[in-house]
């Protein structure tokens, strides 16, 4: 079953290495990454089909993309795909170089997923060279990263590669445990990538059952794979071929030769349609083995000859070696002289395939056979030589033993000498330490006397501090009482929720002052069929802001109810003039004022204006900004403010807000919430009920503050109306 193991190698490498790399962009919303994923997939496809020219074209295209994008992800994928390309060419040094370069890029950007993928790819390169110990260490690094990221899919990829290395070392118990761990991995939603890796793990388990001739267990695993319906000829052809071969081998083990032949022939037919080298080759090997077992040597020869041509045209040395042995065995059974050629061919291929250590082992074996051929001629000389060698060996052993004994004695003597020196040093240090302790005791006594004096001074200071503390507490209580009285006064100027509900049945007010009293306030009145509603942010917060709010509220009543002004822009203009005059800003440097937004609704018509604070309207889940004039209330007389009009439709959501919400610090990067994020939040919540909108806005900003435990930086006020 060596051909099954070889096919498993390619399936494990493709699914669990470069598939892991491409899967990392498969679910991205970034269009540039979608292009990158497509290019990576085309490179993998070209290499799988042996189309090196096509792979080179796609690699050049990817390199051009990297030059213009300056994107870490793209640069990582370029070097990873170059690694795969050079690994396919057999240029292992280049493959290692590009893999390590990809890892360096990922580590500099500290992108853990890319770091894990890079280690997995480099492990694949080492696995292909037979350096499985190094590969295993790299995979363990990837495994720890995947565990830290809690990415169960990538964890499954890495475990599958680890399990395959255990198979190569014939450590089947460990391999079986790893593949069982993969099968236990579960995530909340269906994931095609995880299902495929589980299917690959089951194929590995099935192959181990076949190796140990555990046919009942093999049958159960194949049934489980069949139920998963993952490996079809259209979705994953290489795995489909392996699955079919395993089913055929099971049928052979059960003596159902007719079914085995049928399965193998169907697999050959499908492989020929696809014209993919590896599936065709493995299909031919499977049916060829069947013919050999059934002693149908002529048919076996025809099939193995086709397989041999595929190995030659695609430079598949592993398989060429395997097929050469099969042809030699078949031709020998047919009593054909050509069998000798293929036996010799397999020996040559064996020398090409093995690494330096294995080549040296073959050379040692050849030397051993050469000596055996000359044994009859050199028996006497060999006996003399052996006696000389034994005598020299005994002399050398005696010399080595003597040297070792002398060295041990020298080490022992040196150890005694060091101990004596150490004892003298310790005695000297002990005497010195005792002298220092005596001096220290004297100093401690002096310090104690000084501390007693300072303690008396501290007692006097503490008593004085307690008296001051009581005085401060008394003052704080008076201030708190005054602020609470100010809160009652400020609350009295705010319109009642009942009045607002009568005017706008579907509304909310999210009001979260920084201190007890607030510089943010809302104002509403209904006059002559007009509904006037304003959201105001006074200069400062706390007591100063509250004082400004009192003046603002009384001024608005004077303008709307007294002067009968209902136009939002005119209301802002009149309010600005009142503030400038009341605060004597023409004569002083006082810059206090207000930022605000205001609406006037009559029937289905909405009129609005803003002083620095815009109004947001959401219709059909699309947010529109009704811009404000970039001038505050206060500062200079006779300012003009821009007014907007809007025909209200059922379902429209309108929002007015101060800047406290968007200026709040928090989040993972300790930044402001910002206007953009605030707009996105309004658009997201607009489809909810008005009560839920308020809850979501409150929980969102509180969660934002809780990251880093930030204090509230300003008063917050948001008004929402659903028409």
C-alpha positions in Angstrom: 0.0 0.0 0.0 2.9 2.4 -0.5 1.0 4.2 -3.3 -1.8 4.9 -0.8 0.7 6.4 1.6 2.2 8.6 -1.1 -1.2 9.9 -2.2 -2.0 10.6 1.5 1.2 12.7 1.6 0.0 14.9 -1.2 -3.6 15.2 0.2 -2.2 16.1 3.7 0.2 18.7 2.2 -2.5 20.3 -0.1 -5.4 20.4 2.4 -3.4 21.1 5.6 -0.8 23.5 4.5 -1.6 25.7 1.5 -5.3 25.2 2.0 -4.8 26.6 5.4 -3.1 29.7 3.9 -5.9 30.2 1.3 -8.6 29.5 3.9 -7.3 32.5 5.9 -8.7 34.8 3.2 -11.6 32.7 2.1 -14.1 34.4 4.4 -12.7 37.9 4.2 -14.8 40.9 3.3 -11.8 42.7 1.8 -12.0 42.6 -2.0 -8.2 42.9 -2.3 -7.9 39.7 -0.2 -10.5 38.0 -2.4 -8.3 38.7 -5.4 -5.3 37.4 -3.5 -7.1 34.3 -2.5 -8.0 33.6 -6.1 -4.4 34.1 -7.3 -3.2 31.8 -4.5 -5.8 29.2 -5.5 -4.7 29.4 -9.2 -1.0 28.9 -8.2 -1.9 25.8 -6.1 -4.0 24.5 -8.9 -1.2 25.0 -11.5 1.3 23.2 -9.3 -1.1 20.3 -8.6 -1.5 19.9 -12.3 2.2 20.2 -13.0 1.7 23.4 -15.1 4.8 25.3 -14.1 4.5 28.0 -16.8 1.0 28.8 -15.6 2.1 28.9 -12.0 5.0 31.3 -12.9 2.5 33.7 -14.7 0.3 33.8 -11.6 3.3 34.3 -9.3 4.4 37.3 -11.5 0.9 38.7 -11.3 1.0 38.4 -7.5 4.4 40.1 -7.3 3.0 43.1 -9.3 0.1 43.3 -6.9 2.4 43.4 -3.9 4.5 46.2 -5.5 1.5 48.6 -5.7 -0.4 47.6 -2.6 2.3 47.6 0.1 0.1 45.2 2.0 1.5 42.8 4.7 -1.0 40.0 3.9 -0.3 40.1 0.2 3.5 40.1 0.7 3.1 37.1 3.1 1.0 35.2 0.5 3.5 36.0 -2.3 6.5 34.5 -0.4 4.4 31.5 0.8 3.3 30.7 -2.8 7.0 31.1 -3.9 7.9 28.6 -1.3 5.3 26.1 -2.7 6.6 26.8 -6.3 10.3 26.1 -5.5 9.4 23.1 -3.3 7.6 21.6 -6.4 10.7 22.3 -8.5 12.8 20.5 -5.9 14.8 23.7 -5.2 14.6 23.2 -1.4 17.0 25.9 -0.4 14.9 28.5 -2.2 11.7 27.1 -0.8 13.1 27.3 2.8 14.3 30.9 2.1 10.9 32.2 1.0 9.1 30.3 3.8 11.4 31.9 6.4 10.9 35.3 4.7 7.1 34.9 5.0 7.5 34.1 8.7 9.7 37.1 9.3 7.0 39.4 7.7 4.3 37.9 9.8 6.3 38.2 13.0 7.2 41.9 12.3 3.4 42.6 11.8 2.6 40.4 14.8 -0.2 38.6 12.9 -0.5 35.3 14.8 -2.6 33.6 12.1 0.1 34.3 9.5 2.9 33.2 11.8 1.2 29.9 12.4 0.6 29.4 8.7 4.2 30.2 7.9 5.5 27.6 10.4 3.1 25.0 8.9 4.3 25.7 5.3 8.0 25.5 6.4 7.2 22.2 8.2 5.8 20.9 4.9 9.1 21.7 3.1 11.0 19.8 5.8 8.6 16.9 5.7 9.1 16.5 2.0 12.9 16.3 2.7 12.4 13.6 5.4 13.5 16.1 8.1 10.5 15.2 10.2 12.0 16.1 13.6 12.5 19.7 12.5 9.0 19.7 10.9 7.5 18.4 14.1 9.1 21.2 16.1 7.7 23.8 13.7 4.2 22.3 13.8 4.3 22.4 17.6 5.0 26.1 17.5 2.0 26.5 15.1 -0.1 24.4 17.4 0.7 26.6 20.4 -0.2 29.7 18.4 -3.5 28.2 17.2 -4.4 27.3 20.8 -3.6 30.8 21.9 -5.8 32.2 19.1 -8.6 29.7 19.9 -8.9 29.0 16.1 -10.3 25.5 16.0 -10.1 25.1 12.2 -6.4 26.1 12.1 -5.8 23.9 15.1 -7.3 20.9 13.2 -5.0 21.7 10.2 -1.9 21.7 12.4 -2.9 18.5 14.2 -3.4 16.7 10.9 0.1 17.5 9.8 1.5 16.3 13.2 -0.5 13.1 12.9 0.9 12.5 9.4 4.5 12.8 10.7 3.7 10.2 13.4 2.5 7.9 10.6 5.8 8.4 8.8 7.7 7.4 11.9 5.3 4.4 12.3 4.2 5.8 15.7 0.7 4.7 14.9 -0.7 5.0 18.5 0.3 8.7 18.7 -1.0 9.3 15.2 -4.3 7.7 16.0 -4.7 9.8 19.2 -4.0 13.0 17.2 -6.6 12.2 14.5 -9.2 11.3 17.2 -8.5 14.7 18.7 -9.3 16.3 15.4 -12.6 14.4 15.2 -13.6 15.8 18.6 -13.2 19.4 17.5 -16.6 21.2 17.2 -17.7 24.7 16.4 -21.0 26.4 16.6 -21.7 26.7 12.8 -21.1 24.4 9.8 -17.6 24.9 8.4 -16.6 23.2 5.1 -12.9 23.6 5.9 -13.2 21.8 9.2 -15.4 19.0 7.7 -12.7 18.5 5.0 -9.9 18.2 7.5 -12.0 15.8 9.6 -12.5 13.8 6.4 -8.7 13.8 5.8 -8.1 12.6 9.4 -10.6 9.7 8.8 -8.7 8.8 5.6 -5.5 8.7 7.6 -7.2 6.5 10.2 -8.5 4.2 7.5 -5.1 3.8 6.0 -3.6 2.8 9.4 -6.4 0.2 9.8 -5.4 -1.1 6.3 -1.7 -1.4 7.3 -2.6 -3.5 10.3 -5.2 -5.5 8.4 -8.0 -4.4 10.8 -10.7 -4.8 8.1 -13.7 -4.5 10.4 -12.5 -1.2 11.8 -11.6 -0.1 8.2 -15.2 -0.8 7.1 -16.6 1.3 9.9 -14.4 4.3 9.1 -15.2 4.1 5.4 -18.9 4.1 6.2 -18.4 7.2 8.3 -16.5 8.9 5.5 -19.3 7.9 3.0 -22.0 9.4 5.3 -20.1 12.8 5.4 -20.4 13.0 1.6 -17.3 15.2 1.4 -15.1 13.5 -1.2 -16.8 13.5 -4.6 -15.3 13.4 -8.0 -16.4 17.0 -8.5 -15.3 18.6 -5.1 -12.1 16.9 -4.0 -10.9 14.4 -6.6 -7.6 13.3 -5.0 -9.4 12.4 -1.8 -12.2 10.8 -3.8 -9.6 8.5 -5.6 -8.0 7.5 -2.3 -11.4 6.8 -0.7 -12.3 4.6 -3.7 -8.9 2.7 -3.5 -9.5 2.0 0.2 -13.0 0.7 -0.6 -11.5 -1.5 -3.3 -8.8 -2.8 -0.9 -11.6 -3.6 1.7 -13.5 -5.5 -0.9 -10.3 -7.5 -1.8 -9.8 -8.3 1.9 -13.4 -9.6 2.1 -12.9 -11.8 -1.0 -15.3 -9.8 -3.1 -13.1 -9.7 -6.2 -15.9 -8.6 -8.5 -16.7 -5.5 -6.4 -13.0 -4.7 -6.0 -12.5 -4.9 -9.8 -15.6 -2.8 -10.4 -14.5 0.0 -8.0 -10.9 0.1 -9.4 -12.1 0.3 -13.0 -14.6 3.1 -12.2 -11.8 5.0 -10.4 -9.5 4.5 -13.5 -12.3 5.8 -15.8 -13.0 8.9 -13.7 -9.2 9.6 -13.3 -8.8 9.5 -17.1 -11.6 12.0 -17.5 -10.0 14.4 -15.1 -6.5 13.9 -16.6 -4.8 14.7 -13.3 -1.4 12.9 -13.0 -1.6 11.7 -9.3 -5.2 10.4 -9.4 -4.6 8.6 -12.7 -1.4 7.1 -11.4 -2.9 5.8 -8.2 -5.9 4.4 -10.0 -3.6 2.4 -12.3 -1.6 1.2 -9.4 -4.7 0.0 -7.6 -6.2 -2.0 -10.5 -2.7 -3.2 -11.4 -2.3 -4.7 -7.9 -5.7 -6.3 -8.3 -4.6 -8.0 -11.5 -1.3 -9.1 -9.9 -3.2 -10.7 -7.0 -5.5 -12.4 -9.4 -2.5 -13.6 -11.5 -3.7 -11.7 -14.6 -0.2 -10.7 -15.5 -0.8 -9.4 -19.0 -3.5 -7.0 -17.8 -1.3 -6.0 -14.9 1.6 -5.2 -17.3 -0.6 -3.0 -19.6 -1.8 -1.0 -16.6 1.6 -0.6 -15.0 3.1 0.4 -18.3 0.5 3.3 -18.5 1.4 4.2 -14.9 5.1 4.2 -15.8 4.6 6.7 -18.6 2.8 9.1 -16.2 5.7 8.9 -13.7 8.2 9.7 -16.5 6.3 12.6 -18.0 5.6 14.2 -14.6 9.0 13.5 -13.0 7.4 11.6 -10.1 10.5 9.8 -8.9 8.8 8.2 -5.8 6.1 6.7 -8.0 8.6 5.8 -10.8 10.5 3.7 -8.3 7.3 2.0 -7.1 6.0 1.3 -10.7 9.4 0.0 -11.8 9.3 -2.6 -9.0 5.7 -3.5 -10.1 6.7 -3.9 -13.7 9.7 -6.0 -12.8 7.6 -8.3 -10.6 5.0 -8.6 -13.4 7.5 -9.3 -16.2 9.2 -11.8 -14.0 5.9 -13.7 -13.6 5.6 -13.6 -17.4 9.2 -14.9 -17.8 10.2 -11.8 -19.7 13.9 -10.7 -19.8 12.8 -7.1 -19.6 12.2 -7.7 -15.9 15.9 -7.3 -15.3 15.8 -3.8 -16.8 13.1 -2.7 -14.4 14.8 -4.2 -11.4 18.0 -2.3 -12.4 15.9 0.8 -13.0 14.3 0.5 -9.5 17.8 0.3 -7.9 18.9 3.5 -9.7 15.8 5.3 -8.7 16.3 4.1 -5.1 19.7 5.8 -5.1 18.2 9.0 -6.4 15.4 9.1 -3.9 17.2 8.5 -0.6 19.0 11.3 1.2 22.7 11.5 2.0 22.4 9.2 5.1 20.5 6.6 3.2 22.9 6.8 0.3 25.8 6.2 2.7 23.9 3.2 4.1 23.6 1.8 0.6 27.3 2.4 -0.1 28.1 0.5 3.1 26.0 -2.4 2.0 27.6 -2.5 -1.4 31.0 -2.5 0.2 29.9 -5.3 2.5 28.9 -7.4 -0.5 32.2 -6.7 -2.3 34.0 -8.0 0.7 31.8 -11.1 0.8 32.7 -11.8 -2.9 36.4 -11.8 -2.0 36.1 -13.7 1.2 37.2 -17.0 -0.2 40.5 -15.5 -1.5 41.3 -13.6 1.6 40.3 -15.8 4.5 43.9 -16.2 5.9 44.7 -12.5 5.6 41.3 -11.6 7.2 42.0 -13.9 10.2 45.5 -12.3 10.7 44.0 -8.8 10.3 41.2 -9.6 12.7 43.7 -10.8 15.3 45.7 -7.6 14.9 42.6 -5.5 15.1 41.5 -7.3 18.3 44.9 -6.9 19.9 45.1 -3.2 19.0 41.5 -2.8 20.2 42.4 -4.3 23.6 45.4 -2.1 23.9 43.4 1.0 23.0 40.7 0.0 25.6 43.3 -0.3 28.3 44.8 3.1 27.4 41.4 4.7 27.4 40.5 3.1 30.7 43.8 4.3 32.3 43.2 7.8 31.0 39.7 7.9 32.4 40.9 6.7 35.8 43.6 9.4 35.9 41.1 12.1 34.8 38.7 11.0 37.6 41.5 11.2 40.2 42.5 14.7 38.9 38.9 15.9 39.0 38.5 14.5 42.6 41.8 16.2 43.8 40.7 19.5 42.2 37.3 19.2 43.8 38.9 18.8 47.3 41.2 21.8 46.6 38.2 23.9 45.6 36.3 22.9 48.7 39.2 23.9 51.0 39.4 27.3 49.3 35.7 27.8 49.5 35.8 26.9 53.3 38.5 29.5 53.9 36.5 32.2 52.0 33.3 31.3 53.9 35.1 31.6 57.3 36.4 35.0 56.3 33.0 36.2 55.0 31.4 34.9 58.2 33.8 36.9 60.5 33.3 40.0 58.4 29.5 39.6 58.5 29.5 39.3 62.3 31.4 42.5 62.5 28.9 44.2 60.2 25.9 42.9 62.2 27.3 44.3 65.4 27.8 47.7 63.7 24.3 47.5 62.3 22.8 46.8 65.7 24.3 50.0 67.0 22.9 51.9 64.0 19.5 50.4 64.6 19.4 51.6 68.1 20.2 55.1 67.0 17.5 54.9 64.3 14.9 53.6 66.8 15.5 56.7 69.0 15.0 58.9 65.9 11.9 57.1 64.9 10.3 57.6 68.4 10.9 61.3 68.1 9.3 61.4 64.6 6.4 59.3 65.8 5.5 62.0 68.4 5.6 64.6 65.6 3.4 62.4 63.4 0.8 62.0 66.1 0.5 65.8 66.4 0.3 66.1 62.6 -2.4 63.4 62.4 -4.5 65.1 65.1 -4.3 68.4 63.1 -5.2 66.5 59.8 -8.2 64.9 61.4 -9.5 68.3 62.5 -9.0 69.7 59.0 -10.7 66.5 57.5 -13.8 67.1 59.6 -13.9 70.7 58.5 -13.6 69.6 54.8 -16.3 67.0 55.2 -18.6 69.7 56.6 -17.9 72.0 53.6 -18.4 69.1 51.1 -21.8 68.3 52.6 -22.8 71.9 52.2 -21.6 72.0 48.6 -23.3 68.6 47.8 -26.5 70.0 49.3 -26.3 73.1 47.1 -25.6 71.0 44.0 -28.6 68.7 44.7 -30.7 71.9 45.1 -29.4 73.1 41.7 -30.3 69.7 40.2 -33.9 70.1 41.4 -34.0 73.6 39.9 -32.5 72.4 36.6 -34.9 69.4 36.5 -37.8 71.7 36.9 -37.0 73.6 33.6 -36.9 70.3 31.6 -40.1 69.3 29.8 -41.9 66.3 31.3 -41.6 63.0 29.5 -45.4 62.8 29.4 -45.7 66.0 27.3 -43.0 64.8 24.9 -44.7 61.4 24.6 -48.0 63.1 23.6 -46.3 65.0 20.8 -44.0 62.2 19.7 -45.4 58.8 20.9 -42.3 56.8 19.7 -39.3 58.6 21.2 -36.4 58.2 23.7 -34.1 60.5 25.7 -30.7 59.2 26.6 -29.4 61.7 29.2 -26.2 60.8 31.1 -24.6 63.8 32.9 -20.9 63.6 33.9 -21.7 65.2 37.3 -24.8 65.6 39.4 -26.0 68.6 37.3 -25.4 68.9 33.6 -24.5 71.4 30.9 -26.5 69.3 28.3 -30.3 69.8 28.3 -33.3 69.3 26.1 -36.2 71.8 25.5 -39.7 71.3 24.1 -42.8 73.3 23.6 -46.0 73.1 21.4 -47.4 76.4 20.2 -50.0 77.2 17.4 -49.7 73.8 15.9 -45.9 73.8 15.9 -43.8 71.2 17.9 -40.4 72.7 18.7 -37.8 70.3 20.1 -34.1 71.2 20.8 -31.0 69.4 22.0 -28.5 71.8 23.6 -24.8 71.5 24.8 -23.8 74.4 27.0 -20.1 75.4 27.5 -18.6 73.2 30.3 -20.4 70.6 32.5 -21.4 70.4 36.1 -22.4 73.7 37.8 -21.1 76.1 35.1 -22.9 74.2 32.4 -26.1 74.0 34.5 -26.1 77.8 34.9 -25.8 78.3 31.1 -28.7 75.8 30.6 -30.9 77.9 32.8 -30.3 81.0 30.7 -30.8 78.9 27.5 -34.1 77.5 28.6 -35.6 80.8 29.7 -34.4 82.5 26.5 -36.0 79.8 24.3 -39.4 80.3 26.1 -39.1 84.0 25.5 -38.3 83.6 21.8 -41.0 80.9 20.9 -43.8 81.7 23.3 -43.2 85.4 23.7 -42.1 86.5 20.3 -43.9 83.7 18.3 -40.8 82.8 16.3 -41.1 79.2 15.0 -38.4 79.0 12.2 -35.4 77.0 13.6 -32.9 79.2 11.9 -34.5 82.4 13.3 -34.8 80.8 16.7 -31.0 80.2 16.7 -30.3 83.7 15.4 -32.4 85.3 18.1 -31.0 83.0 20.9 -27.4 83.9 19.7 -28.2 87.7 20.1 -29.7 87.2 23.6 -26.6 85.2 24.8 -24.2 87.8 23.4 -26.1 90.6 25.1 -26.7 88.8 28.4 -23.0 87.8 28.8 -21.8 91.2 27.5 -19.6 89.4 25.0 -19.2 92.5 22.8 -17.2 94.1 25.7 -15.5 91.1 27.3 -13.4 88.2 26.3 -16.1 85.8 27.5 -16.6 83.0 24.8 -19.2 80.9 26.7 -22.1 79.7 24.6 -24.0 76.7 23.3 -23.8 74.1 20.5 -27.3 72.8 19.6 -29.7 71.3 17.1 -33.4 72.2 16.8 -36.4 70.9 14.9 -39.9 72.4 14.2 -42.6 70.0 13.1 -46.0 71.0 11.6 -48.1 68.3 10.0 -45.8 66.1 7.9 -43.3 68.9 7.3 -40.0 69.0 9.3 -37.8 72.1 9.6 -34.4 72.0 11.3 -31.2 73.8 11.9 -28.1 73.4 13.9 -25.3 75.4 15.6 -22.3 73.1 15.1 -24.5 70.0 16.0 -26.0 68.2 12.9 -29.2 66.2 12.8 -29.3 62.6 11.6 -32.2 61.1 9.7 -32.4 57.3 8.9 -34.8 56.3 6.1 -34.9 52.8 4.6 -31.9 51.9 6.8 -29.8 54.6 5.1 -28.4 57.4 7.3 -28.5 61.0 6.1 -26.8 63.9 7.8 -28.6 67.3 7.9 -25.6 69.6 8.2 -25.3 72.3 10.9 -23.9 75.8 10.5 -20.3 75.7 11.9 -21.0 78.5 14.4 -21.9 78.2 18.0 -24.5 80.2 19.9 -22.6 83.2 21.4 -19.6 85.3 20.5 -20.9 87.8 18.0 -24.3 89.4 17.0 -26.6 88.7 14.1 -25.2 85.3 12.9 -27.1 83.5 10.2 -27.9 79.8 10.5 -28.8 77.4 7.6 -32.2 75.8 7.7 -33.3 72.5 6.1 -36.8 71.2 5.4 -37.9 67.6 5.0 -41.2 65.8 4.3 -41.7 63.2 7.0 -42.5 59.6 6.0 -43.7 56.8 8.3 -40.8 54.8 9.7 -38.3 57.7 9.5 -35.9 57.9 12.5 -34.5 61.3 13.6 -31.6 61.8 16.0 -30.2 64.9 17.8 -27.1 64.6 20.0 -24.4 66.5 21.9 -20.7 65.6 21.4 -20.2 63.8 24.7 -21.0 60.3 23.3 -18.6 60.5 20.4 -15.8 62.1 22.4 -15.8 59.4 25.1 -12.5 57.5 25.5 -12.4 53.7 25.7 -12.1 50.6 23.5 -9.1 48.3 23.0 -6.9 51.1 21.6 -7.8 53.8 24.2 -9.3 56.1 21.6 -12.3 58.3 21.2 -15.6 56.7 20.1 -15.6 59.2 17.1 -18.3 60.6 14.8 -18.0 57.8 12.2 -18.6 55.0 14.8 -21.4 57.0 16.3 -23.2 57.3 12.9 -22.7 53.6 12.3 -24.2 52.8 15.7 -27.3 55.0 15.0 -27.8 53.3 11.6 -27.5 49.9 13.2 -30.0 50.5 16.0 -32.6 52.3 13.9 -34.3 49.1 12.9 -35.0 48.2 16.6 -37.9 49.4 18.7 -37.4 52.9 20.2 -37.0 51.4 23.8 -34.4 48.9 22.6 -32.5 51.7 20.7 -31.9 53.6 24.0 -30.8 50.4 25.8 -28.3 49.5 23.0 -26.9 53.0 22.9 -26.4 53.0 26.7 -24.8 49.5 26.8 -22.6 50.3 23.8 -21.0 53.4 25.4 -20.7 51.8 28.9 -19.0 48.7 27.4 -16.7 51.1 25.4 -15.7 52.9 28.7 -15.2 49.7 30.6 -12.3 48.6 28.4 -9.5 50.3 30.4 -12.0 51.6 33.0 -12.3 55.1 31.6 -14.1 57.9 33.5 -16.9 59.7 31.6 -15.3 62.8 30.0 -18.4 64.9 29.2 -22.2 65.1 29.6 -24.0 62.8 27.1 -27.5 63.6 25.5 -29.1 61.8 22.6 -32.7 62.3 21.5 -34.4 59.8 19.1 -37.8 60.0 17.4 -39.5 57.4 15.2 -42.2 58.9 13.0 
